[in-house]
Amino acid sequence: MSYDAIAERWNVTFDAANSMTAAGSVDAVPLLPQTNRLMSVTVKGFRADQDKPAYLLITGVDSTANHPLTLTGIVSLSDGVAKLAYRSNQDMNATVQVDGPDTGPQTLNVTSDYFPPWAPACCPLRKYTRTIGARGNAGLLIDLSDDRPWLGAWLGQPSEGDGPTGSGVVVSTIPGSPASAVLQPGDLILGVKGAAVPVGKPVYAFDEVGSHHPGDLVTLLISRHGQDSTVAVTLGSLADPHAAQPSAPIEGFIGIQVHPAAGSTPGLEVADISAGGPAARAGMREGQIVTAADDAPVRTVTDLLVALTDKAGHSLTLTVVDPSTHGSSSLTVSPQTAPSGRLASHTI
């Protein structure tokens, strides 16, 4: 690979670096995307196992971000074929070390600053170290350990007025994660370690959870269906296979506009219905009050948004009340993917 400073692009002589298929994936991905405007690159040999082919450890410097990339990627070379064996998902200041003798099994340690997931360009919380190596018969390079904590919950900001400033709503939990045993979709995280959310700090839980280590027991102050309580959870590690590239939640859409019901029935009053939308096809009428979704109470807009998460292509049973008769009935709707696509949420 050679860099053309005038054209600001790489002339690739190792052509496999521009389009390679990652281990376990069918998608070809660029190893050195020109959008990074890499100004320098370092390639060194790395052997994770004495009986496995050698790897190329590739790091680089991104001039636009003014810092070195953590680890651009690790490429395996076997029988003249280059394959992407590992790709870093974070670009941060980093020190890369290969421990062990020059030949034989080795372990790759990456030490870097840990940034909150929602602000990757600022605010490092502390140093972290992760270890990469080969595991299993396939000999693929994976994270063996990582001392960044993992809760395993997708956290979003509640709709205006549905929670205090800085609180986060649990949109969904990742199966097999620490959060999946103690948190439920719709829970509001109000504080960590018993301390309330500071005013003006959005999604405060990111900072607090990120300052801990795997294995730490933390206490979360939550609000569930309007009742405040505390739950204890032991944080996991980002090296947990369940934490590897979890699918982001998808926001559902049924085509209604709602506002809090003004009468004695708690819920959301339907103010408008989109013609031809899922709610209209299900027979929903303006003025009805949505009180539950799949038996979960609906009291706020945030409750309904959480209930619609990941429901696109599936059915959702809504309980509605007619304010004139106070009679309740059930409607089965089939949400679509919201026009906005993915829900504005992050994983911690």
PyMOL commands that set and color helices and strands:
alter all, ss='L'
color gray80, all
select helices_A, chain A and resi 15-18+34-36+179-181+205-210+241-243+278-281+301-308
alter helices_A, ss='H'
color red, helices_A
select strands_A, chain A and resi 2-4+9-11+20-21+28-29+38-46+55-62+67-68+73-78+81-86+94-99+107-114+126-135+140-146+149-150+153-156+168-173+188-192+195-196+217-224+227-234+236-237+250-253+256-260+268-273+289-293+296-297+316-321+328-333+336-342+345-347
alter strands_A, ss='S'
color yellow, strands_A
deselect
rebuild
show_as cartoon
